[in-house]
Amino acid sequence: MMLTLFKKIFGDKNTKDVNELLPIAAEINEEFAKLQNLSDDELRAKTAEFKLKLQEETAEIRQKLEELHTHLQTDDDFDRQTAYDQVDALEDDLHEKYEDVLDELLPQAFAVIKETCRRLVGKSWTVMGKHTRWDMVPYDVQLMGGVVLHQGKISEMATGEGKT
């Protein structure tokens, strides 16, 4: 009884999680709409753009790390423990920067995947003797499941929501 009352007042975790993911799914769909007029080559180039942005955004930290590693290998006249601590801090910064950039790129990247799936609908091919026909474009619930996995969480989806 008390649990039901709390759920009515505060909502359950599933509802809160879904409400946090709905704007991301909407953003993915907005980006998806922008991609439909691109050529296959332009769509393919999006992946290179994402990689370039990731490289550019992390270049400064990676350069500092490389300099520290070189310094550690070639110079014995300094405090090694301080240098190792700096390497650890920079690696943490690099990981955080990668995460930030990937989160920023996520709607565009998922939109590229969704558009690629749309373009493949109706196409078929044979792999290792097995005939396959593509007939799927991700639904919002599948996009949200992918976002949850990207966040490093476990995604639970109901039967019939297209986990395969």
C-alpha positions as CSV (number, residue, x, y, z in Angstrom):
1,M,0.0,0.0,0.0
2,M,2.7,2.5,1.0
3,L,4.9,1.5,-2.0
4,T,2.0,2.1,-4.3
5,L,1.4,5.5,-2.8
6,F,5.1,6.4,-3.2
7,K,5.1,5.3,-6.8
8,K,2.0,7.4,-7.5
9,I,3.6,10.5,-5.9
10,F,7.2,10.1,-7.2
11,G,6.8,7.8,-10.1
12,D,8.7,4.5,-10.6
13,K,12.3,4.2,-11.8
14,N,11.3,2.8,-15.2
15,T,9.1,5.8,-15.9
16,K,11.8,8.3,-14.8
17,D,14.4,6.5,-16.9
18,V,12.2,6.5,-20.0
19,N,11.4,10.2,-19.5
20,E,15.1,11.0,-19.5
21,L,15.7,9.0,-22.7
22,L,12.7,10.4,-24.7
23,P,14.4,13.7,-25.5
24,I,17.5,11.9,-26.7
25,A,15.4,9.7,-29.0
26,A,13.7,12.8,-30.3
27,E,17.1,14.4,-31.0
28,I,18.2,11.3,-32.8
29,N,15.0,11.4,-35.0
30,E,15.7,15.1,-35.7
31,E,19.2,14.3,-36.9
32,F,17.8,11.3,-38.8
33,A,15.5,13.6,-40.8
34,K,18.4,15.7,-41.9
35,L,20.3,12.7,-43.4
36,Q,17.7,11.4,-45.8
37,N,18.8,13.7,-48.7
38,L,22.5,12.8,-48.4
39,S,24.1,10.6,-50.9
40,D,25.6,7.3,-49.8
41,D,29.1,8.8,-49.9
42,E,28.0,11.8,-47.9
43,L,26.4,9.5,-45.3
44,R,29.5,7.4,-45.2
45,A,31.7,10.5,-44.7
46,K,29.8,11.2,-41.5
47,T,31.7,8.5,-39.7
48,A,35.0,10.1,-40.7
49,E,33.7,13.4,-39.4
50,F,32.9,11.8,-36.1
51,K,36.4,10.3,-35.9
52,L,38.0,13.6,-36.8
53,K,36.0,15.5,-34.1
54,L,37.1,12.9,-31.5
55,Q,40.7,13.2,-32.6
56,E,40.6,17.1,-32.6
57,E,38.9,17.3,-29.2
58,T,41.4,15.0,-27.5
59,A,44.5,16.1,-29.4
60,E,45.8,18.4,-26.6
61,I,45.5,15.8,-23.9
62,R,47.0,13.0,-26.0
63,Q,49.9,15.3,-26.9
64,K,50.6,16.0,-23.2
65,L,50.5,12.3,-22.5
66,E,52.9,11.5,-25.3
67,E,55.3,14.2,-24.1
68,L,55.2,12.7,-20.6
69,H,55.7,9.2,-21.8
70,T,58.7,10.3,-23.9
71,H,60.1,12.2,-20.9
72,L,59.7,9.1,-18.7
73,Q,61.6,7.0,-21.3
74,T,64.5,9.4,-22.0
75,D,65.1,11.5,-18.9
76,D,66.2,10.3,-15.5
77,D,66.7,13.6,-13.9
78,F,63.2,14.4,-12.5
79,D,60.6,13.1,-10.0
80,R,59.2,10.0,-11.6
81,Q,56.4,9.6,-9.1
82,T,55.1,13.1,-10.0
83,A,55.3,12.3,-13.7
84,Y,53.3,9.0,-13.1
85,D,50.7,10.9,-11.1
86,Q,50.4,13.4,-14.0
87,V,50.0,10.5,-16.5
88,D,47.3,9.0,-14.4
89,A,45.5,12.4,-14.1
90,L,45.8,13.0,-17.9
91,E,44.5,9.5,-18.7
92,D,41.5,10.2,-16.5
93,D,41.0,13.6,-18.3
94,L,41.3,11.8,-21.7
95,H,38.7,9.2,-20.7
96,E,36.4,12.0,-19.5
97,K,36.9,14.0,-22.7
98,Y,36.2,10.9,-24.9
99,E,33.0,10.3,-22.9
100,D,31.9,13.9,-23.3
101,V,32.6,14.0,-27.1
102,L,30.9,10.6,-27.7
103,D,27.9,11.8,-25.7
104,E,27.8,14.9,-27.9
105,L,28.1,12.8,-31.1
106,L,25.6,10.1,-30.0
107,P,22.4,11.6,-31.6
108,Q,24.2,12.1,-34.9
109,A,25.9,8.7,-34.8
110,F,22.7,6.9,-34.0
111,A,20.9,8.9,-36.7
112,V,23.5,7.7,-39.2
113,I,22.9,4.1,-38.2
114,K,19.1,4.5,-38.4
115,E,19.4,6.1,-41.9
116,T,21.8,3.3,-43.0
117,C,19.2,0.8,-41.8
118,R,16.5,2.6,-43.7
119,R,18.5,2.5,-46.9
120,L,19.1,-1.2,-46.5
121,V,15.5,-2.1,-46.1
122,G,14.5,-4.6,-48.9
123,K,18.1,-5.4,-49.7
124,S,19.3,-9.0,-49.4
125,W,22.6,-10.9,-49.5
126,T,24.0,-14.3,-48.8
127,V,26.6,-14.8,-46.1
128,M,28.2,-18.3,-45.6
129,G,25.4,-19.9,-47.6
130,K,22.6,-18.2,-45.6
131,H,20.3,-15.8,-47.3
132,T,19.5,-12.6,-45.4
133,R,17.0,-9.9,-46.1
134,W,17.2,-6.6,-44.3
135,D,13.8,-5.3,-43.1
136,M,14.5,-3.3,-40.0
137,V,14.7,0.4,-39.1
138,P,15.3,1.0,-35.3
139,Y,12.2,2.1,-33.3
140,D,12.6,4.7,-30.6
141,V,12.5,2.1,-27.9
142,Q,15.5,0.4,-29.6
143,L,17.4,3.7,-29.9
144,M,16.7,4.3,-26.2
145,G,18.0,0.8,-25.4
146,G,21.2,1.6,-27.3
147,V,21.6,4.9,-25.4
148,V,21.3,3.0,-22.1
149,L,24.0,0.5,-23.3
150,H,26.2,3.4,-24.4
151,Q,25.9,4.8,-20.9
152,G,27.3,1.6,-19.6
153,K,24.1,0.4,-18.0
154,I,22.0,-2.7,-18.5
155,S,19.0,-2.3,-20.7
156,E,15.8,-4.3,-20.0
157,M,13.3,-4.4,-22.8
158,A,9.9,-6.1,-22.9
159,T,9.2,-9.0,-25.2
160,G,8.4,-7.8,-28.7
161,E,10.5,-4.6,-28.5
162,G,13.1,-5.8,-31.1
163,K,16.2,-6.7,-29.1
164,T,17.5,-8.9,-31.9
